[in-house]
């Protein structure tokens, strides 16, 4: 759990994309030999965590891109880069880039919210455990090991006298 809390602190900034990695583009762009579709690599604004990578590369992301009209586009995380396959710069400029940015921000916000809930639950459980431990310690401290004063059992006469004085019997 501490590792999750640490990750949550490290990734408090919403995940986004900074820019296209120019060196990864096909060398034939803007020539007659340029491909219609290719892989575009974009640089993340920060390092991704394991949960973000799983969400980006997951089926839900594919379904959401497909629902927005980009059924052939696929996303893959490679270090601090997002590989956007089966697309082109024009498609990214004309709307796909904004959609991807929105989806990345939603993933980050959702994961941050989940982590905050988990951190709250962890803190509540920790507080309850501390209170329980304090109660146990207080109860243990209340235990004493002292001898009780001895009652003289041989003094039956005084006990009978007490009983008579309290109205327990009439002496004849």
N, C-alpha and C positions, 0 to 999 in steps of 0.2 A: 504494500500500500504506500509506503514512503516513496518508492520509485515513481508511482503514479502521481503523487503530490509534487515531486520534484519536476516531472515532465510537464505538469500543468503550469508550474511557475516559469519554466523555460519557454513555453510556447504560448504566452499570454497574448501575443500579437496575432491577429488573424492571418492565416496563411494566404498569400497572394503570389502573383507573378510579377517580376520586375521588367523583364525584357526578353526579346527573342535572341537566341544565341546565333548570331550571324554565321559563324564558321560552320555550323551544322547544316546549313541550307545547301541544297543541290547546286553545284557549280554552274549548271546550265540554265538557271532561272533567267527569265526575260530574254531567252533565245528561242529559236524555232525548235530546239531539241528539249525544251523544258518539260518536265512531267506535269500532268494535270494535278496529281495528288502526291504528296510526299510527307515525310516526317518533319515537323517543326519542333525544335527544342526551345523551351522557355526556362528562364532562371527563376527559382522560387525566391521570395523575399526573406525567407529564413529556412533553417533546416526543418524537414518534416519529421514527425514522430511515427512510430509504428502504426498507431491507430489511424492516423491521417492517410498513410500509404495504403492501408487496407481499404479504407473508404474510397479513395481516389481510384484504385484499381478494381474495385468491387462491381458486382452486378447492378447495384442500385445506381451507380454513376452512369453505367452504360445505358440503363433504362431511361434515366433522366435526359441524357444527351439524345437518345433515340426519340423520346417524346417531343423534343424541341426541334426535330428534323435533322439530326446529325447521327444517323444510325451506323454509318461506316467509320466514324471517328472513334479512336481508342486512346486511352491515356495510360501512361506508364511512368512511374517514378524511377529516376536513376540519379542517385546521390542528391544534389541540390538542383536537379533539372527535372522538368516535366516534358516527357516525349509525347507529342500529340501526333498520332499517326493518321494517315488517310485524310489529310486536309491540305490546305495551302494558305499562303499569307492573305490572299484576298478574302477567303472565307473567315479567317480569324479577325481581320479588320472589320468586316461587315456584320459582325454579331457573335460569332463563336467565341471570340476572345472575352467578350463581356459575360457571356453565359458561363464560361469556365471560371472566370473570376468570381462570379456570384456563387457558383457551386462550391468553390474552394472556401469562400468565406462562411458559407452555411455549414460545411463540414467542421471547420474550426470552431465556430460558435456552438454547435451542437456538442462537440467533444468537450469543450470547456465547461458547458453547463452540466454535462454528465459528471465531469471530474469535480466540480464544485459541490454537487449533491453527494458524491461519494466522500469527499473530504469532510462535509458536514456530518454525514453518518459516522465516519471514523472518529471525528471529534466528540460527537455525542456518546458513542460507545466508550471512548476513552474517559470522558467525564463521569459516566455511570460507573465504570470500573474503579476510578479513583475514589468516588463516594462510597462504593461498596467496601473497598479496602480500608477506608477511614472508619467506617462503621464496624468492621471486623476488629480493627485495632482498638477502638474505643470499648467494644464489648470485652475483648481480651484483657484490657487494662482494668476493667471493673471487677475482674475475678480477684479475690483475695484468698490467701492461704494463712489465715490466722485461726487460732483455736478459739472456740466459743467458751465462755465461762462454764465451768463444771457445775452441774446441779447436784446438790447433796441429796441423794435418794434415801439416805438413812433417816432423814428428818421427816418421817411420816407424820409425826405429831403436829408439826407446824403446817404442813400441807392440809391436814384434816381441819385444823383451826381456821385456815384461810377459807376452806370450803364452807365451813359452818358460818363464818362471818358473812359470806356472800349469800347466805340463805339457802344453801344446798341441802341442809338437813337440820333437823331439830334434835338437840342432844337431850337425852333424858338423864 
